[in-house]
Structures are given as structure tokens and as C-alpha cells.
Amino acid sequence: MAGMMLADMGARVIVVERFNKIEKRRSLIGMRSKESIAINLKHEKGASILLQLIKSADVLIDPYRPGVCERLGIGPDVCLEQNPGLVFGRITGWGQDGPLANAPGHDLAYLSITGALHAMGEYGSKPQIPLNMVADMGGGGMLLANGILAALLERQQSGLGQVVDAAMVDGSIYQLLTIHEMAAEGSWNREHRGINLLDGGAHHYNVYECSDGKYISICALEDKFHSFLMEQLGLDENTLPSHKDPLNWPALRDRISTIIKTRPRQEWCDMLEGSDACVSPVLDLREAPDHPANKERSSHVVINGVLQSAPAPRFSRTESKIDHPAPELGEHSCSVLGEIGIEVTRIQDLLDTGIVFDCGNQSQP
């Protein structure tokens, strides 16, 4: 994701891929706008090619567990010796050090030890899995891209590169900013989920089922929005229990739930979407691209029949764009190696010996 974001914003991104098991390329959205070279980094000659590549590179992203690059002979010390201005971005789940540094893991595991997973879900139920968006994407890809850009900015002053240690656990904890603030001031229950302001406990920050089985979300947090919502739902705030007392939220949720179930989703949207009631339809992945707000901003694009997000954020002067869909495995191996000065005869030798693969070269074994 970090590489995709940088590619969308105009960076040239070359992915070094493995090819010990050559398969037909899947529709990899994260590979869009990137180039692909396939090198056997376990071979000494393959590792030397990478070291030659980074001499003219700004950034190298290391996606492996701690120590793998060092064992391959392409760790940060070696790479920064070749190119002192290189930004060596390392993305892992647990970080480069600590007792779990070399343990396997996925998004759910990282969320588990941060407190984030425990805080998600309904009261009395098991924690709710938030897809893989929090740790992998927000705490991983976006954190790494941010760290890389910061290191590049700092390099303008120092002239030196550095290692960026982006851990998905760290990024997940970072995103708990608001929850930690609320817990510190005593307005968030650390022990129980589903009873707090932002976790489904509050009636005015919740999801409700409509008469057609579809859903709307309500996020009327501020007092003026809450008052407007109550008015539109036909409720007299003066006769209701105080919405500022969490003990009253369950009863208020029940009242609102009964009202919302009297009409289909579209009627509620026609009545309240875009108003101070802060109501939105809960759309599925097929419906979302057709919502007027998404269509107006062209927030989705279709590349080779694959629906995906448009580049973000947006800039006033330099336009982000998707140059091309995912390349074939090793599609750019020969051209990239030629750019860094490797002669044609040597490239052919690398192909023949299985150190490099290029999908367009038919003379390879």
C-alpha cells in the first residue's frame, strides 16, 4: 500500500519479486503503476544486482521479517554504505526489535495486543473484527508512506538517509489517540465494549436497521445535531431522559430503533441525508461507487474490470494518477537492468542461469 500511494503520487516504484513459483498474475491492485523485476535474491549475483539498483534509488522498502535482509546481504548497513542518502523503509507487524519481532502475525494479532480489538463490538459479545484496515493499511501502509516522506524531507537538510521502522502495532496504537484521551478523562470504559460514545453504546452514534432490512448510520454527536435529529424523528427532547447520561443510552437506542424500522432506507435518506441529523446510508461494496458523493469526486475507478480506490489525497497542482494496472511478473527486468548499465550479454546470462526472470524473454529455460 505504501508503494502504491507513492506510485499514485508520481514516484517511480520498481518491485523486486520472487519467481521460484511462476503463476499467472492476479489482479493485484497494490501493484498498479509499478514496474516488476524478478531476481533471485538468495543468489549472490542476485543480491549484487539489488545493491547496484539502489545506488540511484531514493527509497528501498523492506517487507521481510527482521534480519532477512541482513542474511541476504542487503541490510541497511550495506545499502546505506552503497548509497548514504537512501531511505530504508522497514514494514513489519511487531517492529524490528522486542520479544515478538520474529513471530508471524496478521492484522488481527497486532490489534489484539493494542487494546483496539477489545474495544470494538457490541456489549456482551466477542470483539468485532474491523477487516484488515486498522493495522495493515492505516497502521502499516500509511504509516510507512508517512515515515518515508518525512525521511526524504529531512534528507534535504542533512543529505543523509536513514532507516524507517514502521510497525503495525505502533501504527494501531497511534490511531487510538481519541480513545486514549477519553479514557484519561474518565469518559471511556476500558473494561467493557459497546457502552461508550464511539463503540455503539450511544444512541446518537450508531447504526439502525430500516424496514427493508437495510441500514443507516447516525452520528449526531454535537448538541445542536442531536436536537435536530430528535425533532426530525418526532421526539420531544424535553420529555426524553438526558442524552448526556450514558445510563440513558440503551432506552434512547430502543426508541430510535423502533422509529427507524418504520421506513425503508431510501426514505430516511431522502428525508435526512446531508442534513444536521448526520444520517448516511450504510452501502455495500456494490452500491458505494454509485453514491452521488463518490461519483462526483470520482472516488472509485475501474482498471481492467477491477473496482478500486482512486488515488488520494488530491493536490491542487500535481495530479495523482494510475499509469497502468499490475505488471506481469518480471515484465521490466531486462529494461531496468539495462538502465543501470548491465550489458545485454550479461543480462542474457542472468536469464539463462535463473538469477533473473523476464516474462517477455522467451529464450529462458
N, C-alpha and C positions, 0 to 999 in steps of 0.2 A: 504493500500500500504506500509506503514512504516513497519508493522508487516511482510508482505510478503518479503520485502527486507531483513529484519533481519533474517527471516527463511531461505531464499535462501543462505545467507552467513553463515549459520550453527547454528544460535540461536534456542533454543527450544522455540516455541511460542504456548501457550495454550490460546484459545479463550473462554471466558465465554459468553455463548449465552442465549438468552431468549427462552422459549419454550411454551408460553401461546397459540400459534397457530402453531401447528406442521404441516409442509408441507414438501413435497419431496424436497430434496436439489437441488438447481440449480447448474449449472456449474460455481461455484464461483472461478475464477482464483485467486483472492486475498486471498483465504483460503488455497491455496496449501501449502503443507509441514507443516501445522499447526495441532494442536490437538484441539478437541472440547469437552468442558464440558458444560452442560446445568444446570444452577442454577437459582432459583427464588430469585433474589437479593432484592426484595421488602419484603421478609420474613426475620425476624431477624436471623433465623438459616442459611438462605442462605448467608446473609451478613457476618456472623461469619465464614462461610467456606472460603469465599474470603480472609478474614483477616488472616486465617490460611495458605492459599496458599501463600500469599505474604511474609510470614516470610522467605521463602527460595528463593524468586524471586529477580532478579536484576532490573526489569522494570515492571511497570504497565502502560498500555496505557488507558487513559480515553477518550472515543469518544463522551461523552454526552455534552449537553449544560452546561454552568457554574452553579454550585450549585446542580446538580443532584446527584453527588457522595456524597456530604455533606449530602443531605437529606436521602440518603440510609445508611449513617453511615460508608461510605468507602472513605471519603475525604482525601486529602493529609496529614492533621494534624494527623488523626487517623492512616493512613497507615505508615507514617514515624515514628510514635511512636512505631508501631509494628516492623518496620524494618528501622532503621536510615540510612541505605545505599541504600534505594530504590530510583530509578529514576522514578518520577511520571510524565509521559508524557501526556500532555493535548492537544488535537487537536480540534479546533473549527474554525468556519468561521470568526467571528468578534473578537476573543480574550476573555480572562477571565474577562475583565472589559471594561467600556465605555458604551455609550448610546445604542449601538446595541447588547451588549453582549448576551442578552437573546432572540434576534429576530431570527426567522427562516431565512434560506437563502441557496443558492446553488452557485456553481462556478460563474455563470453569475452575480449574485448580488455582489459578492466580487470584481470581475473585474470592475464592474460599478463605484465603488467609488474610484478606484485607479488611474484612468486615462488610464489604459491599454486597456479597451474595446473601449473607444472613439478613440484611436489611430489606431485601426485595421479596415481595409476596404478600398474600393475604394473612390476616391474623388466624392463628391456629393451623395454618397449612405449612407445607415444606417451602423452603426458599424457591423463588421463581427464577428460572434461567433466562437471562436477557440476551438471547442469541450469543454471538461472539463479538459483539460490538464494543463492549466496555474495555476489556483488557487487550484483545488482539488489535482492534482498529484504533480506538481512542487512546488507550494507554500504551499501545505499541507503535503502529504505523505513524500516527500523527505526532506522537512524542518524538520519535526518531527524526522525522522530517523537520520538526521544530529545532531539535538539537543540532542537526546538520547545518541548517541555515544560520543559526546563531554562531556556530563554529566558523563558518565561512565569513561572516561579518567580522568576527574577532580577528581572523587571519589578515584582514585588510590593514589592521594596525600592527600586529606582531610579525606578520609574514610567516607564521608557523601554523602547521596543522595540529591536530590533537585527536585523542580517542573520545568518542561519544558513547557512553554506556547507557543505553535505553532499555530499561527493564519493564516488562508489562505489569509487574506487581507495583513498581513505583508509580507508573502512569495511572493505575487504577486507584491507588491511594490519593494521588494528586486530584483526581476527579471527585473525590469525596469532600472537597472543600466546604460546600454548603452544609453537608450533613455534620461534619466535624464542628462547624460553627454553631449549629443549632444544638448539638449535644453539649457543647461547652456552656451554653447559656441556659441549659436545662429544658429546652423545648423539643428535644428528641429522645425517645425512649430507646436506649441502646439494647435492651433485652428482648423487646417484642417488636415484631414487624406488623405492618398493616393497621397501626393505630396512630400513625404520625401524619404530619401535614402533607408530605410528598410521597408517601408509600401506599396510598389507597385508604388511609384511615379517615381522611377528611371528606365530607360530602361535596365540598366545592372544588375539589381537585381529584376527580375520579372519572371512571368510565361507566356508562349506563347502557343497558340493553333497551332497544326500541321495540315497537310492536311487531316489526318484521324480522326480528332476530338479529338485526344489525346493531351497531353500537355508535354512540357519540362520546366524545370526551368533554369534560367541563373543567376549566381551570380559572375560575373566578376568585382568585386569591385576595385581591385588594377589596377593601370595604365597599367602594363605590361599584365595583363589578359584582360583588356579592348581592348588593341591594338591587341592582338592575336584574340580575338573574332571578331572584326571588319574585320580583314584580312580574317578570315575563312568565314565570311558572304559576302565577296566580296565588302566590303565598304572601301573607302579610307578615313582614319581618317583626312587627311589634308584638305579634301573637306567638312567635316562634321562640324556642329556647335559644339562648345566646350562641351564636356560631363561633365565638371566641373560646368557648369551653370545650375541649376535646371530649369530655364526657357526653356531650350532646350530639356529637357527630353521628353515631350509629342511628339514632332516631331520625335525624335530618336526612341521612342517606336513604333510609326506608321511604320517607315521604317523597323525596325526589325520584327515587326508583319507580315508585307507583305511578307518578305523573308521566315520566318519560316513556313508560310502556304503553301509554295510550295512543301514541302516534308513531308512524314509520320514520326511519332516519331522515329521509329527504324532507319531510315536512318540518322536522326540527331544524334542519339546516337552512331551509328556505326562510324560516322564522328568525333564527338566531345566529347563524354563522356570520362572522365578520362584525358582530355587534359587541357591546360591552359585557355580554353574558359569557364571552370567551368559550364558545361552543364550536367544536370541529367534528367532522365525520371521522370515524375510525375506518380507514380504507384498507383493503387488502392490496397485495403487490400488483395485481392486475388493474385495480381501479386507480391507484395512486398517480400514474402518468397522465391520466385524463382529467385530474382535478384542475380547475381553471388557474389556480395559483401556480401549480407546477408547469402547466402548459405555457402560461405567459412568460415564465422565466426559462423555459426550455431546460428544466432541471433533469430530464432524462434524455438519453439518446439511445438509438438502436444501431449497433455496429454488427454487420454480418448476421443479422437476425437476433442478436443478443441484447436484451434490455439492460442498461446500466446507467450509472450516475454520470451527469455531465461534469466537466472539470470545475473545481471550486478551490479557493474563493475566486471572485471575479475582480478584475483590475480595470482601472479607467483607461490605461494607455497600452498595456501589453496584454493581448488576448491569449488566454489559455485555450488549448485545442487538443484533439485526439488526432494524431498524424496517421495512424494505421492500427488495425487490430493486432492481436498477438502474432508475433512472427513464428515461423516454423523453427523447430529445434536446430540450432546451428546455422540458421539462414544467413547470418552475416559473418561467419567465421573467417572465410577467405578474405573478404573485403576489409575487415577490421585488422587482420594480421598484416595485410599489405600496407595499410595506412601507417602502421608503426615500424615499417621498414623491413619486414621479413620477406626475403626473396621468394619468388614463385617456386623455385626448385625445393626450397626448404619447407614451404607450406605443403607441397605435394608429399614430401617425405613424412611430415607430421600427420597428414591424412592417411597415408599408406600404413603407417605404424600404429594407427589407432590412438594417437595422442590428441588429435583434433578431429572433429566431425563437422561436416558441412552438408546440409540436406540437399544442396544443389549440385554437389560433386558426385558424379555417377561412377567415377573410377575407383572409389574406395571399396574395400572388402565389405 
